[in-house]
Structures are given as structure tokens and as C-alpha cells.
Amino acid sequence: MFMGIVEKIFENFEMLFDNYTDIPETRDARNNVLKYMEERGIDIEEMEPYITALISEYERQGFLYGFRYATTLFLDGTLRYE
């Protein structure tokens, strides 16, 4: 049950967070990948579903591990709401 709730937060995060946008480092990384592919003649449209799936899974994994870690810190008293 807990994972279902966390998954729901992950899937809708951009709607839950005001002013959600890519940070500059994210935009730079995306632009670097697209430039690399273009320079080597790699069909971006053909590769996009695979790259998107890979990135999505890494993002999901980072969110879940980060959420778990933050929850642990909060529950053990390391993080305090003041």
C-alpha cells in the first residue's frame, strides 16, 4: 500500500509542485545528448522511446530511494519540522 501512495506522488509530482520545471543542469544534459546524437547521425525519433524509458526508470529509482531516505531521516529525528 505504501509504495502505491509513493508511486502516485511520483507520477503526479509536476502537478503537486508549484513552478515545476527542469533545472539548468537537466536542460544542459538533454541538449548534450541530442547534440551528440545529431552529430553522429543517430535517428533521434527512433531512439527516443528507449532513452525516455531509461531516463524515466532512473528518475523513478532516484525518487523512491530519496523519498525512503528522507522518510528515514524524518522518523529517526534527524530532520525536524520547525
C-alpha positions, 0 to 999 in steps of 0.5 A: 500500500505504501509504495502505491501512495509513493508511486502516485506522488511520483507520477503526479509530482509536476502537478503537486509542485508549484513552478515545476520545471527542469533545472539548468543542469537537466536542460544542459544534459538533454541538449548534450545528448541530442547534440551528440546524437545529431552529430553522429547521425543517430535517428533521434525519433527512433531512439527516443522511446528507449532513452525516455524509458531509461531516463524515466526508470532512473528518475523513478529509482532516484525518487523512491530511494530519496523519498525512503531516505528522507522518510528515514531521516524524518522518523529517526529525528534527524530532520525536524519540522520547525 
